[in-house]
């Protein structure tokens, strides 16, 4: 270990926190899944166009589309989680909004 990597004597080191187990969401009915898929990819395509066109928030549209697609795809949820590790407060907001939308869709399409 390099001297810079070693903890100082008076510095308390915390053990890494164990990964939190999250509850896996049940699958939504077919119609909402198709609508979410189309809306999510539409937002991603608008975001890609927004990266080169003025007036459209490209990054925000891509993230909103990915957040929508995370409702139906665990892979996208995990990728979005890795991307948002740098901003844990915003990631908690995305998770809360995702769960609210999921519950709303489950109530509506029983």
Rosetta constraint file for C-alpha pairs under 8 A:
AtomPair CA 1 CA 5 HARMONIC 6.18 0.50
AtomPair CA 1 CA 6 HARMONIC 6.65 0.50
AtomPair CA 2 CA 6 HARMONIC 6.67 0.50
AtomPair CA 7 CA 11 HARMONIC 6.34 0.50
AtomPair CA 7 CA 12 HARMONIC 7.93 0.50
AtomPair CA 7 CA 13 HARMONIC 7.19 0.50
AtomPair CA 27 CA 72 HARMONIC 7.22 0.50
AtomPair CA 28 CA 32 HARMONIC 6.66 0.50
AtomPair CA 28 CA 33 HARMONIC 6.21 0.50
AtomPair CA 28 CA 72 HARMONIC 7.62 0.50
AtomPair CA 28 CA 105 HARMONIC 7.76 0.50
AtomPair CA 28 CA 106 HARMONIC 6.79 0.50
AtomPair CA 29 CA 33 HARMONIC 6.41 0.50
AtomPair CA 29 CA 109 HARMONIC 6.96 0.50
AtomPair CA 29 CA 110 HARMONIC 7.90 0.50
AtomPair CA 30 CA 34 HARMONIC 6.22 0.50
AtomPair CA 31 CA 35 HARMONIC 6.28 0.50
AtomPair CA 32 CA 36 HARMONIC 5.99 0.50
AtomPair CA 32 CA 105 HARMONIC 7.52 0.50
AtomPair CA 32 CA 109 HARMONIC 7.78 0.50
AtomPair CA 33 CA 37 HARMONIC 6.02 0.50
AtomPair CA 33 CA 72 HARMONIC 6.49 0.50
AtomPair CA 34 CA 38 HARMONIC 6.21 0.50
AtomPair CA 35 CA 39 HARMONIC 6.05 0.50
AtomPair CA 36 CA 40 HARMONIC 5.76 0.50
AtomPair CA 36 CA 68 HARMONIC 6.39 0.50
AtomPair CA 36 CA 69 HARMONIC 6.53 0.50
AtomPair CA 36 CA 71 HARMONIC 7.92 0.50
AtomPair CA 36 CA 72 HARMONIC 7.70 0.50
AtomPair CA 37 CA 41 HARMONIC 6.18 0.50
AtomPair CA 37 CA 68 HARMONIC 7.80 0.50
AtomPair CA 37 CA 69 HARMONIC 6.12 0.50
AtomPair CA 37 CA 72 HARMONIC 7.68 0.50
AtomPair CA 38 CA 42 HARMONIC 6.00 0.50
AtomPair CA 39 CA 43 HARMONIC 6.19 0.50
AtomPair CA 39 CA 65 HARMONIC 7.19 0.50
AtomPair CA 39 CA 68 HARMONIC 7.67 0.50
AtomPair CA 40 CA 44 HARMONIC 6.30 0.50
AtomPair CA 40 CA 64 HARMONIC 7.48 0.50
AtomPair CA 40 CA 65 HARMONIC 4.09 0.50
AtomPair CA 40 CA 66 HARMONIC 6.39 0.50
AtomPair CA 40 CA 67 HARMONIC 7.79 0.50
AtomPair CA 40 CA 68 HARMONIC 5.34 0.50
AtomPair CA 40 CA 69 HARMONIC 5.37 0.50
AtomPair CA 41 CA 45 HARMONIC 6.09 0.50
AtomPair CA 41 CA 65 HARMONIC 6.19 0.50
AtomPair CA 41 CA 69 HARMONIC 7.72 0.50
AtomPair CA 42 CA 46 HARMONIC 6.12 0.50
AtomPair CA 42 CA 65 HARMONIC 7.35 0.50
AtomPair CA 43 CA 47 HARMONIC 6.00 0.50
AtomPair CA 43 CA 61 HARMONIC 5.47 0.50
AtomPair CA 43 CA 62 HARMONIC 6.14 0.50
AtomPair CA 43 CA 64 HARMONIC 6.89 0.50
AtomPair CA 43 CA 65 HARMONIC 4.79 0.50
AtomPair CA 44 CA 48 HARMONIC 6.21 0.50
AtomPair CA 44 CA 61 HARMONIC 6.10 0.50
AtomPair CA 44 CA 62 HARMONIC 4.42 0.50
AtomPair CA 44 CA 63 HARMONIC 7.62 0.50
AtomPair CA 44 CA 64 HARMONIC 7.75 0.50
AtomPair CA 44 CA 65 HARMONIC 5.13 0.50
AtomPair CA 44 CA 66 HARMONIC 7.13 0.50
AtomPair CA 45 CA 49 HARMONIC 6.26 0.50
AtomPair CA 45 CA 62 HARMONIC 7.57 0.50
AtomPair CA 46 CA 50 HARMONIC 5.97 0.50
AtomPair CA 46 CA 56 HARMONIC 7.96 0.50
AtomPair CA 46 CA 58 HARMONIC 7.08 0.50
AtomPair CA 46 CA 61 HARMONIC 6.68 0.50
AtomPair CA 46 CA 62 HARMONIC 7.61 0.50
AtomPair CA 47 CA 51 HARMONIC 6.33 0.50
AtomPair CA 47 CA 56 HARMONIC 7.36 0.50
AtomPair CA 47 CA 57 HARMONIC 6.68 0.50
AtomPair CA 47 CA 58 HARMONIC 3.85 0.50
AtomPair CA 47 CA 59 HARMONIC 6.10 0.50
AtomPair CA 47 CA 60 HARMONIC 7.15 0.50
AtomPair CA 47 CA 61 HARMONIC 4.59 0.50
AtomPair CA 47 CA 62 HARMONIC 4.82 0.50
AtomPair CA 48 CA 52 HARMONIC 7.40 0.50
AtomPair CA 48 CA 58 HARMONIC 5.92 0.50
AtomPair CA 48 CA 59 HARMONIC 7.96 0.50
AtomPair CA 48 CA 62 HARMONIC 7.06 0.50
AtomPair CA 49 CA 53 HARMONIC 6.04 0.50
AtomPair CA 49 CA 56 HARMONIC 7.88 0.50
AtomPair CA 49 CA 58 HARMONIC 6.89 0.50
AtomPair CA 50 CA 54 HARMONIC 6.71 0.50
AtomPair CA 50 CA 55 HARMONIC 7.29 0.50
AtomPair CA 50 CA 56 HARMONIC 4.60 0.50
AtomPair CA 50 CA 57 HARMONIC 5.66 0.50
AtomPair CA 50 CA 58 HARMONIC 4.07 0.50
AtomPair CA 50 CA 59 HARMONIC 7.79 0.50
AtomPair CA 51 CA 56 HARMONIC 7.57 0.50
AtomPair CA 51 CA 57 HARMONIC 7.32 0.50
AtomPair CA 51 CA 58 HARMONIC 4.71 0.50
AtomPair CA 51 CA 59 HARMONIC 7.18 0.50
AtomPair CA 57 CA 61 HARMONIC 6.16 0.50
AtomPair CA 58 CA 62 HARMONIC 6.20 0.50
AtomPair CA 59 CA 63 HARMONIC 6.16 0.50
AtomPair CA 60 CA 64 HARMONIC 6.08 0.50
AtomPair CA 61 CA 65 HARMONIC 6.09 0.50
AtomPair CA 62 CA 66 HARMONIC 6.14 0.50
AtomPair CA 63 CA 67 HARMONIC 6.03 0.50
AtomPair CA 64 CA 68 HARMONIC 6.25 0.50
AtomPair CA 65 CA 69 HARMONIC 6.17 0.50
AtomPair CA 66 CA 70 HARMONIC 6.04 0.50
AtomPair CA 66 CA 76 HARMONIC 6.80 0.50
AtomPair CA 66 CA 77 HARMONIC 7.89 0.50
AtomPair CA 66 CA 80 HARMONIC 7.07 0.50
AtomPair CA 67 CA 71 HARMONIC 7.15 0.50
AtomPair CA 67 CA 77 HARMONIC 7.39 0.50
AtomPair CA 67 CA 80 HARMONIC 7.44 0.50
AtomPair CA 67 CA 94 HARMONIC 7.19 0.50
AtomPair CA 67 CA 98 HARMONIC 7.15 0.50
AtomPair CA 68 CA 72 HARMONIC 7.87 0.50
AtomPair CA 68 CA 98 HARMONIC 7.57 0.50
AtomPair CA 69 CA 73 HARMONIC 6.14 0.50
AtomPair CA 69 CA 76 HARMONIC 6.73 0.50
AtomPair CA 69 CA 77 HARMONIC 7.76 0.50
AtomPair CA 70 CA 74 HARMONIC 6.26 0.50
AtomPair CA 70 CA 75 HARMONIC 7.60 0.50
AtomPair CA 70 CA 76 HARMONIC 5.15 0.50
AtomPair CA 70 CA 77 HARMONIC 4.44 0.50
AtomPair CA 70 CA 80 HARMONIC 7.83 0.50
AtomPair CA 71 CA 77 HARMONIC 7.47 0.50
AtomPair CA 71 CA 98 HARMONIC 6.85 0.50
AtomPair CA 71 CA 102 HARMONIC 7.01 0.50
AtomPair CA 73 CA 77 HARMONIC 6.36 0.50
AtomPair CA 74 CA 78 HARMONIC 6.13 0.50
AtomPair CA 75 CA 79 HARMONIC 6.22 0.50
AtomPair CA 76 CA 80 HARMONIC 5.93 0.50
AtomPair CA 77 CA 81 HARMONIC 6.06 0.50
AtomPair CA 78 CA 82 HARMONIC 6.25 0.50
AtomPair CA 79 CA 83 HARMONIC 6.20 0.50
AtomPair CA 80 CA 84 HARMONIC 6.09 0.50
AtomPair CA 81 CA 85 HARMONIC 6.15 0.50
AtomPair CA 81 CA 91 HARMONIC 7.08 0.50
AtomPair CA 84 CA 88 HARMONIC 6.58 0.50
AtomPair CA 84 CA 90 HARMONIC 7.50 0.50
AtomPair CA 84 CA 91 HARMONIC 5.72 0.50
AtomPair CA 85 CA 91 HARMONIC 7.25 0.50
AtomPair CA 87 CA 91 HARMONIC 6.25 0.50
AtomPair CA 88 CA 92 HARMONIC 6.19 0.50
AtomPair CA 89 CA 93 HARMONIC 6.55 0.50
AtomPair CA 90 CA 94 HARMONIC 6.23 0.50
AtomPair CA 91 CA 95 HARMONIC 6.15 0.50
AtomPair CA 92 CA 96 HARMONIC 6.10 0.50
AtomPair CA 93 CA 97 HARMONIC 6.10 0.50
AtomPair CA 94 CA 98 HARMONIC 6.00 0.50
AtomPair CA 95 CA 99 HARMONIC 6.15 0.50
AtomPair CA 96 CA 100 HARMONIC 6.18 0.50
AtomPair CA 97 CA 101 HARMONIC 6.13 0.50
AtomPair CA 98 CA 102 HARMONIC 6.07 0.50
AtomPair CA 99 CA 103 HARMONIC 6.14 0.50
AtomPair CA 100 CA 104 HARMONIC 6.16 0.50
AtomPair CA 101 CA 105 HARMONIC 6.12 0.50
AtomPair CA 102 CA 106 HARMONIC 6.11 0.50
AtomPair CA 103 CA 107 HARMONIC 6.19 0.50
AtomPair CA 104 CA 108 HARMONIC 6.23 0.50
AtomPair CA 105 CA 109 HARMONIC 5.95 0.50
AtomPair CA 106 CA 110 HARMONIC 5.88 0.50
